[in-house]
Amino acid sequence: MNLHSYRNMTDANNIGLLSKTKGDKVIWAIVVLLALVSMLAVYSSTGLLAYKYNRGNTEVYLFKQVMFTAVGLGVIYFSHRVNYTLYSRVARILFLLSIPLLIYTFFFGLKLNEGSRWIRLPFINLTFQTSDLAKLALFMYLSRLLSKKQEVIKDFKKGFIPVITPVVIICLLIVPANLSTALLVAATSMLLLFIGRASTKHLLMTVGVAAIPVMFLIMLAVMFYDKQEQKCSELPFFMKVGRVPTWISRVQNFMYDSKEVDKDENYQINQSKIAIAKGGLLGLGPGNSQTRNFLPHPYSDFIFAIIVEEYGLAGGAFLIFVYLLFLFRSIRIFKKCPYAFGAFLALGLSFTLVIQAFINMAVTVNLFPVTGVTLPLVSMGGSSFLFTCLAIGIILSVARNVEQLEAPKAEPASNASGAKEKETSADKDEKTALKAIGEIKNKKERKEDKEGKEEKVKSSIKEGGNKFNGGDKNMNEEKEEKETKPRAAKKLKEAE
């Protein structure tokens, strides 16, 4: 096989792959753009991590991120090729599977900061966050329930209770290890239920009930804060359970943050603010971050601060615009999808990704207490990155179905325009020759028709003359007959 034939085969395979890539092209472009931003930001922010664990070899984490990106794009491609109705069939199974996984994670998962969020998969020795699977399964199952309960969705017993129960179960199982993710899931679910025509009264009642523990947590943070010492007071023993002290501490740091006192508890936020301040309008340039060696988790939770430091407020604003554009295109898919399940599924998954991105950015600029949520498709790869890719693949699957439904309407017009474009000079000459031949045939046919009409006229005139002569003969015969009858009668009378 020579080089030319190999190139032709490669080009043919690429064209075949691109022809099978369907869905919203803008979302595909957003995915590629965010993947490129992710590789640049991760490579720049993992310097200290590389020196700690890989003798300064920063290319290790770049290669790891490239591999995660390649696998993630593969997940998006294959999941978008699946008909989204299949996700409706497996939604219930995944939801029921996520419940025991969350329970197992709570008791036997890997613990970090008094929270158990990960489980280690056997044989392959990899960890993944079970809340990511539960979140995806919940929105798939919730979309299925909303599509089936539209006729009774306003009824509290028949409509609202069946759709709110899965949300409550998943949120209660996630809360002990990850309060921020539970609040994110609850907020997105309420928004999806509101769009799904659930009763506003029922939704407000649910929000009111959910706000009770949140207000109680804020009240505890206020009660156990020493303003003179500017730190948390000693908590009772019954409150030192799980991550409750961490929640109280983060709320206190957010509420009583003082610019005059540089506390260790606010170290992450202070370093994040320094990074943003150094970035200015246009930033320090790619790879020139100065705060990456001091900011904890600059490659995951606080990667937005590194992006703003290197690319400035302009780069941060552009990233916000990209996420808003992703939400806009998803809403467009929601409006065009004729089936309720696909519409709710695309909207629910897009809402959770965009809200997660905005919460991550809000934490970075100290508009929200410190959480553990990552920046979708940008933070360093892991199970969260792959589940985000799966969610985007499902959204593109719905978009592909919408395109297929719209294709027959546009096909006649596209065929006509395509036929016009394919006309060459030879085709035009052939059309001209056929037109001339057709005109000659028409002239010949008109001449034959004219001659045939003339013959018909002559024959009809001849027939008319014969009829006229025959009529005169009959009239004479009748006249003679009338004259002879009286004569014969007269002669008969004389003879008598």
VMD Tcl script that draws the C-alpha trace (Angstrom):
set ca {
  {0.00 0.00 0.00}
  {1.54 3.31 -1.10}
  {1.30 6.61 0.73}
  {-1.34 8.03 -1.63}
  {-3.76 5.13 -1.11}
  {-3.19 5.28 2.67}
  {-4.09 8.98 2.69}
  {-7.21 8.28 0.66}
  {-8.26 5.56 3.11}
  {-7.63 7.90 6.06}
  {-9.62 10.70 4.45}
  {-12.47 8.30 3.69}
  {-12.54 7.07 7.29}
  {-12.53 10.64 8.61}
  {-15.35 11.62 6.26}
  {-17.32 8.53 7.34}
  {-16.82 9.39 11.03}
  {-17.85 13.01 10.50}
  {-20.92 11.95 8.52}
  {-22.00 9.81 11.48}
  {-21.47 12.70 13.92}
  {-24.90 14.28 14.32}
  {-26.55 16.60 16.79}
  {-26.11 20.27 17.52}
  {-22.89 21.46 15.83}
  {-22.58 24.42 18.22}
  {-22.56 22.09 21.24}
  {-19.91 19.96 19.53}
  {-17.80 23.09 19.02}
  {-18.28 24.08 22.68}
  {-17.12 20.64 23.81}
  {-13.95 20.84 21.70}
  {-13.26 24.40 22.86}
  {-13.66 23.55 26.56}
  {-11.46 20.47 26.10}
  {-8.67 22.66 24.68}
  {-9.07 25.16 27.53}
  {-8.94 22.27 29.99}
  {-5.66 20.90 28.63}
  {-4.01 24.34 28.75}
  {-5.27 25.13 32.26}
  {-4.47 21.70 33.73}
  {-0.97 21.66 32.23}
  {-0.31 25.11 33.70}
  {-1.75 24.41 37.17}
  {-0.22 21.00 37.95}
  {3.38 22.20 38.39}
  {3.50 21.81 42.17}
  {1.68 18.47 41.98}
  {4.26 17.23 39.48}
  {7.17 18.26 41.71}
  {5.59 16.51 44.70}
  {4.79 13.17 43.10}
  {6.52 12.93 39.69}
  {9.91 14.65 40.15}
  {8.76 17.75 38.29}
  {7.54 15.91 35.19}
  {4.50 18.06 34.35}
  {3.92 16.20 31.06}
  {2.54 13.26 33.07}
  {-0.60 15.19 34.00}
  {-0.89 16.69 30.53}
  {-0.81 13.20 29.01}
  {-3.33 12.02 31.60}
  {-5.67 14.89 30.74}
  {-5.29 14.24 27.00}
  {-6.21 10.59 27.58}
  {-9.23 11.56 29.68}
  {-10.29 14.02 26.96}
  {-9.95 11.37 24.25}
  {-11.98 8.85 26.29}
  {-14.54 11.55 27.12}
  {-14.98 12.46 23.44}
  {-15.44 8.76 22.70}
  {-18.11 8.56 25.40}
  {-19.88 11.58 23.89}
  {-19.72 10.10 20.38}
  {-21.04 6.64 21.24}
  {-23.72 7.91 23.65}
  {-25.01 10.41 21.07}
  {-25.34 7.59 18.51}
  {-27.76 5.75 20.84}
  {-31.44 6.58 20.44}
  {-32.35 8.59 23.52}
  {-35.49 6.50 24.10}
  {-33.15 3.73 25.28}
  {-32.16 5.96 28.21}
  {-35.80 6.01 29.25}
  {-35.77 2.23 29.49}
  {-32.61 2.05 31.61}
  {-33.42 5.11 33.77}
  {-35.33 3.13 36.38}
  {-32.61 0.45 36.57}
  {-29.84 3.04 37.03}
  {-31.86 4.87 39.66}
  {-32.46 1.69 41.67}
  {-28.78 0.75 41.29}
  {-27.56 4.15 42.52}
  {-29.38 3.82 45.87}
  {-27.38 0.81 47.21}
  {-24.19 2.32 45.72}
  {-24.71 5.53 47.73}
  {-25.44 3.51 50.88}
  {-22.32 1.41 50.32}
  {-20.25 4.57 49.76}
  {-21.53 6.07 53.01}
  {-20.38 3.09 55.09}
  {-17.43 1.63 53.17}
  {-16.26 4.32 50.76}
  {-12.93 6.11 50.75}
  {-12.97 8.84 53.38}
  {-11.57 12.35 52.85}
  {-12.20 15.30 55.19}
  {-14.71 13.28 57.21}
  {-16.66 12.62 54.01}
  {-17.00 9.36 52.12}
  {-17.61 10.12 48.42}
  {-15.65 7.57 46.41}
  {-15.58 3.82 45.97}
  {-12.74 1.84 44.46}
  {-13.65 -0.39 41.54}
  {-12.25 -3.92 41.80}
  {-9.73 -5.32 39.27}
  {-9.08 -1.96 37.54}
  {-8.19 -0.19 40.84}
  {-9.91 3.08 39.89}
  {-12.12 5.28 42.06}
  {-15.29 7.04 41.05}
  {-17.73 9.32 42.81}
  {-21.08 7.55 43.19}
  {-22.96 10.87 43.49}
  {-22.13 11.56 39.80}
  {-23.87 8.35 38.74}
  {-26.78 9.02 41.10}
  {-27.19 12.56 39.77}
  {-27.31 11.38 36.15}
  {-29.66 8.50 36.96}
  {-31.98 10.82 38.91}
  {-32.44 13.29 36.05}
  {-33.05 10.48 33.58}
  {-35.65 8.91 35.87}
  {-37.21 12.26 36.78}
  {-37.58 13.13 33.07}
  {-39.29 9.77 32.51}
  {-41.71 10.35 35.41}
  {-42.53 13.90 34.30}
  {-43.32 12.72 30.78}
  {-45.67 10.04 32.12}
  {-47.38 12.16 34.81}
  {-48.26 15.24 32.74}
  {-52.00 14.58 32.93}
  {-52.00 14.36 36.75}
  {-48.95 16.50 37.58}
  {-51.09 19.11 39.37}
  {-52.51 16.48 41.70}
  {-50.49 16.25 44.93}
  {-51.05 12.55 45.60}
  {-51.05 11.13 42.06}
  {-48.63 13.54 40.39}
  {-46.34 15.44 42.76}
  {-45.54 12.76 45.36}
  {-44.29 10.19 42.76}
  {-41.92 12.71 41.13}
  {-40.56 14.35 44.31}
  {-39.86 11.07 46.14}
  {-36.81 10.07 44.02}
  {-35.35 13.57 44.48}
  {-35.71 13.36 48.27}
  {-34.15 9.87 48.40}
  {-31.08 10.79 46.35}
  {-30.50 14.11 48.13}
  {-30.74 12.52 51.59}
  {-28.19 9.87 50.61}
  {-25.76 12.44 49.13}
  {-26.01 15.04 51.94}
  {-23.82 13.32 54.58}
  {-20.76 13.30 52.34}
  {-21.41 16.16 49.94}
  {-23.81 18.92 50.96}
  {-23.02 21.15 47.97}
  {-23.82 18.41 45.44}
  {-27.08 17.61 47.26}
  {-28.13 21.28 47.14}
  {-27.16 21.43 43.45}
  {-29.27 18.35 42.66}
  {-32.21 19.70 44.68}
  {-32.12 23.13 43.01}
  {-31.91 21.65 39.50}
  {-34.74 19.20 40.27}
  {-37.00 22.01 41.53}
  {-36.30 23.99 38.37}
  {-37.06 20.97 36.17}
  {-40.30 20.29 38.08}
  {-41.33 23.91 37.63}
  {-40.77 23.67 33.86}
  {-42.58 20.31 33.93}
  {-45.78 22.14 35.06}
  {-45.70 20.95 38.68}
  {-47.90 22.99 41.01}
  {-46.16 26.15 42.24}
  {-47.83 25.71 45.62}
  {-46.37 22.22 46.00}
  {-42.92 23.41 44.93}
  {-42.92 26.32 47.40}
  {-43.99 23.95 50.15}
  {-41.10 21.61 49.31}
  {-38.58 24.47 49.22}
  {-39.88 25.66 52.60}
  {-39.39 22.23 54.16}
  {-35.89 21.91 52.66}
  {-34.94 25.39 53.89}
  {-35.50 24.39 57.55}
  {-32.23 22.41 57.98}
  {-30.32 25.01 55.94}
  {-31.58 27.82 58.19}
  {-30.79 25.70 61.23}
  {-27.21 25.28 60.00}
  {-26.86 29.05 59.51}
  {-28.28 29.63 62.98}
  {-25.72 27.25 64.51}
  {-22.93 29.03 62.62}
  {-24.04 32.36 64.11}
  {-24.51 30.96 67.61}
  {-21.11 29.27 67.83}
  {-18.99 32.06 66.41}
  {-16.72 34.06 68.71}
  {-16.49 37.57 67.27}
  {-13.71 38.65 69.59}
  {-11.48 35.71 68.72}
  {-12.88 35.65 65.16}
  {-13.15 31.90 65.12}
  {-15.59 29.11 65.81}
  {-16.38 28.36 69.43}
  {-16.15 24.88 70.91}
  {-18.99 22.77 69.54}
  {-20.96 20.32 71.73}
  {-19.99 16.68 71.31}
  {-23.30 15.74 69.64}
  {-22.59 18.27 66.86}
  {-19.18 16.80 66.07}
  {-20.71 14.24 63.77}
  {-19.59 13.67 60.20}
  {-19.04 16.87 58.24}
  {-21.20 19.11 60.44}
  {-18.17 21.00 61.89}
  {-16.86 21.55 58.32}
  {-20.23 22.93 57.18}
  {-20.44 25.29 60.17}
  {-16.86 26.46 59.63}
  {-17.42 27.22 55.92}
  {-20.61 29.16 56.63}
  {-18.81 31.17 59.33}
  {-15.88 31.93 57.04}
  {-18.26 33.11 54.35}
  {-20.38 35.24 56.69}
  {-17.61 36.73 58.88}
  {-14.82 37.04 56.33}
  {-12.59 39.92 57.42}
  {-10.13 41.66 55.15}
  {-8.01 42.70 58.13}
  {-7.44 39.18 59.42}
  {-5.75 36.61 57.20}
  {-7.04 33.39 58.75}
  {-5.97 29.90 57.75}
  {-9.61 28.97 57.18}
  {-9.84 31.58 54.39}
  {-6.51 30.68 52.81}
  {-8.09 29.20 49.64}
  {-10.37 32.18 49.05}
  {-7.62 34.71 49.74}
  {-5.22 33.05 47.30}
  {-8.02 32.85 44.73}
  {-8.64 36.59 45.09}
  {-4.91 37.27 44.68}
  {-4.87 35.24 41.45}
  {-7.84 37.14 40.03}
  {-6.33 40.49 41.03}
  {-3.03 39.65 39.33}
  {-4.82 38.65 36.15}
  {-6.25 42.08 35.46}
  {-8.07 42.61 32.19}
  {-5.97 40.53 29.78}
  {-4.03 38.25 32.16}
  {-0.39 37.26 32.54}
  {-0.41 34.92 29.56}
  {-0.68 31.12 29.18}
  {1.51 29.25 31.66}
  {2.55 32.39 33.56}
  {0.43 31.93 36.68}
  {2.21 32.99 39.87}
  {-0.42 31.77 42.36}
  {-0.65 28.15 41.19}
  {2.06 27.09 43.67}
  {0.17 28.58 46.64}
  {-3.49 28.00 45.77}
  {-4.83 24.60 46.97}
  {-6.44 22.48 44.23}
  {-5.69 24.90 41.35}
  {-6.38 22.11 38.84}
  {-9.90 21.22 40.07}
  {-11.99 23.30 42.48}
  {-10.14 26.60 41.85}
  {-9.10 26.20 38.22}
  {-11.23 29.21 37.25}
  {-8.94 31.45 39.32}
  {-5.90 30.20 37.34}
  {-7.75 30.83 34.04}
  {-8.58 34.40 35.07}
  {-4.98 35.00 36.23}
  {-3.52 33.81 32.93}
  {-6.17 35.04 30.50}
  {-7.63 37.96 32.46}
  {-11.19 39.06 33.03}
  {-11.68 38.83 29.26}
  {-10.90 35.10 29.37}
  {-13.18 34.56 32.37}
  {-16.03 36.46 30.70}
  {-15.55 34.43 27.52}
  {-15.78 31.19 29.53}
  {-19.04 32.38 31.12}
  {-20.37 33.20 27.64}
  {-19.49 29.68 26.43}
  {-21.51 28.06 29.25}
  {-24.45 30.40 28.60}
  {-24.31 29.53 24.90}
  {-24.39 25.84 25.83}
  {-27.51 26.48 27.94}
  {-29.14 28.46 25.13}
  {-28.58 25.67 22.59}
  {-29.96 23.11 25.05}
  {-33.09 25.23 25.57}
  {-33.42 25.35 21.79}
  {-33.33 21.53 21.70}
  {-35.96 21.47 24.48}
  {-38.28 23.70 22.44}
  {-37.85 21.70 19.23}
  {-38.14 18.20 20.70}
  {-41.71 16.92 20.13}
  {-41.54 14.30 22.90}
  {-41.69 15.17 26.60}
  {-39.01 12.74 27.82}
  {-36.33 13.99 25.43}
  {-37.17 17.62 26.11}
  {-37.02 17.24 29.91}
  {-33.87 15.10 29.70}
  {-31.91 17.63 27.60}
  {-33.02 20.54 29.76}
  {-32.38 18.84 33.11}
  {-28.86 17.69 32.20}
  {-27.90 21.07 30.74}
  {-29.23 22.93 33.78}
  {-27.20 20.83 36.20}
  {-23.97 21.35 34.21}
  {-24.38 25.11 33.84}
  {-25.49 25.66 37.45}
  {-22.50 23.59 38.60}
  {-20.19 25.78 36.49}
  {-21.62 29.00 37.92}
  {-21.38 27.69 41.51}
  {-17.71 26.84 40.92}
  {-17.07 30.35 39.58}
  {-19.05 31.94 42.44}
  {-16.90 30.08 44.99}
  {-13.76 31.32 43.25}
  {-14.80 34.99 43.59}
  {-16.22 34.47 47.13}
  {-19.88 34.86 46.19}
  {-20.66 31.39 47.59}
  {-19.21 29.29 50.44}
  {-16.41 26.89 49.52}
  {-17.74 23.70 47.93}
  {-16.24 20.67 46.27}
  {-17.86 21.01 42.84}
  {-15.61 21.09 39.77}
  {-15.81 23.17 36.60}
  {-17.50 20.92 34.00}
  {-15.21 19.79 31.15}
  {-12.39 22.07 32.39}
  {-11.21 20.70 35.75}
  {-8.69 17.85 35.71}
  {-10.18 14.58 34.53}
  {-11.76 11.98 36.74}
  {-15.09 10.22 37.10}
  {-16.83 13.60 37.19}
  {-15.28 14.48 33.81}
  {-16.50 11.23 32.21}
  {-20.03 11.50 33.63}
  {-20.16 15.08 32.33}
  {-19.23 13.76 28.88}
  {-21.96 11.13 29.14}
  {-24.52 13.81 30.02}
  {-23.46 15.91 27.00}
  {-23.67 12.81 24.79}
  {-27.27 12.23 25.93}
  {-28.14 15.87 25.15}
  {-26.63 15.44 21.66}
  {-28.62 12.22 21.23}
  {-31.83 14.20 21.73}
  {-30.54 16.85 19.28}
  {-29.78 14.13 16.71}
  {-33.33 12.82 16.99}
  {-34.71 16.34 16.49}
  {-32.55 16.71 13.34}
  {-33.85 13.42 11.95}
  {-37.45 14.54 12.48}
  {-36.79 17.85 10.72}
  {-34.83 16.30 7.82}
  {-37.81 15.09 5.65}
  {-39.27 18.63 5.58}
  {-36.08 20.15 4.23}
  {-35.24 17.28 1.83}
  {-37.26 18.36 -1.28}
  {-35.83 21.88 -1.23}
  {-32.29 20.61 -0.68}
  {-32.67 18.10 -3.54}
  {-33.85 20.85 -5.90}
  {-30.99 23.16 -4.98}
  {-28.52 20.29 -5.20}
  {-29.77 19.41 -8.70}
  {-29.28 23.00 -9.83}
  {-25.75 23.08 -8.45}
  {-24.82 19.86 -10.26}
  {-25.75 21.18 -13.73}
  {-22.68 21.39 -15.99}
  {-22.19 22.94 -19.45}
  {-22.54 19.49 -21.08}
  {-25.91 19.04 -19.34}
  {-27.05 22.43 -20.65}
  {-25.94 21.57 -24.25}
  {-27.78 18.26 -24.03}
  {-30.92 20.07 -22.81}
  {-30.66 22.54 -25.73}
  {-30.34 19.71 -28.28}
  {-33.30 17.86 -26.79}
  {-35.33 21.06 -26.87}
  {-34.54 21.59 -30.63}
  {-35.48 17.98 -31.42}
  {-38.70 18.43 -29.51}
  {-39.57 21.58 -31.47}
  {-38.99 19.76 -34.82}
  {-41.25 16.93 -33.67}
  {-43.93 19.41 -32.62}
  {-43.81 21.18 -36.03}
  {-44.13 17.86 -37.84}
  {-47.04 16.81 -35.60}
  {-48.77 20.18 -36.16}
  {-48.36 19.81 -39.95}
  {-49.79 16.29 -39.89}
  {-52.68 17.48 -37.74}
  {-53.38 20.31 -40.22}
  {-53.37 17.96 -43.22}
  {-55.63 15.53 -41.39}
  {-58.09 18.30 -40.57}
  {-58.19 19.44 -44.25}
  {-58.94 15.90 -45.43}
  {-61.72 15.63 -42.88}
  {-63.25 18.91 -44.07}
  {-63.16 17.79 -47.74}
  {-64.75 14.44 -46.95}
  {-67.46 16.09 -44.87}
  {-68.24 18.55 -47.70}
  {-68.47 15.70 -50.21}
  {-70.75 13.70 -47.94}
  {-72.90 16.77 -47.40}
  {-73.29 17.25 -51.19}
  {-74.34 13.66 -51.72}
  {-76.90 13.98 -49.00}
  {-78.22 17.15 -50.62}
  {-78.58 15.51 -54.09}
  {-80.23 12.45 -52.63}
  {-82.71 14.68 -50.86}
  {-83.75 16.45 -54.12}
  {-84.35 13.10 -55.79}
  {-86.62 11.96 -53.00}
  {-88.57 15.21 -53.13}
  {-89.24 14.84 -56.88}
  {-90.38 11.29 -56.41}
  {-92.81 12.38 -53.71}
  {-94.12 15.18 -55.97}
  {-94.72 12.82 -58.86}
  {-96.43 10.38 -56.53}
  {-98.77 13.11 -55.31}
  {-99.66 14.11 -58.90}
  {-100.28 10.54 -60.14}
  {-102.58 9.58 -57.31}
  {-105.40 12.06 -58.24}
  {-105.14 11.16 -61.92}
  {-105.51 7.46 -61.19}
  {-108.51 8.16 -58.97}
  {-110.12 10.31 -61.70}
  {-109.66 7.58 -64.35}
  {-111.11 4.98 -62.00}
  {-114.15 7.17 -61.42}
  {-114.75 7.73 -65.18}
  {-114.50 3.99 -65.82}
  {-117.21 3.37 -63.35}
}
mol new
graphics top color blue
foreach p $ca { graphics top sphere $p radius 0.5 }
foreach p [lrange $ca 0 end-1] q [lrange $ca 1 end] { graphics top cylinder $p $q radius 0.2 }
display resetview
